[in-house]
Structures are given as structure tokens and as C-alpha cells.
Amino acid sequence: DIKRSHEPEKRRHELPIALIGVVIAGVVLIFLIFNFVFKGG
């Protein structure tokens, strides 16, 4: 029962980490695009 209680918590923590990773990747990509546009312009 104790192990089963900890499993949902682990899953709940995995989702935000993946979401944060996608958000960071998107922000970095946007930053690189803006940097390229400003350097090119």
C-alpha cells in the first residue's frame, strides 16, 4: 500500500519535468531565432 501511494507521486513529478524541458527547449529556440534575426538585421 505504501509503495502504491508513492507511485502516483513519482508520475506526477515526471510530467512537469518533461513539460519544463519542452518549455525550456522552446524558449531557447525562440531566443536563438531572435538572436539570428537581430544579427541578420
Order of alpha helices (4+ residues) and beta strands (2+ residues): alpha
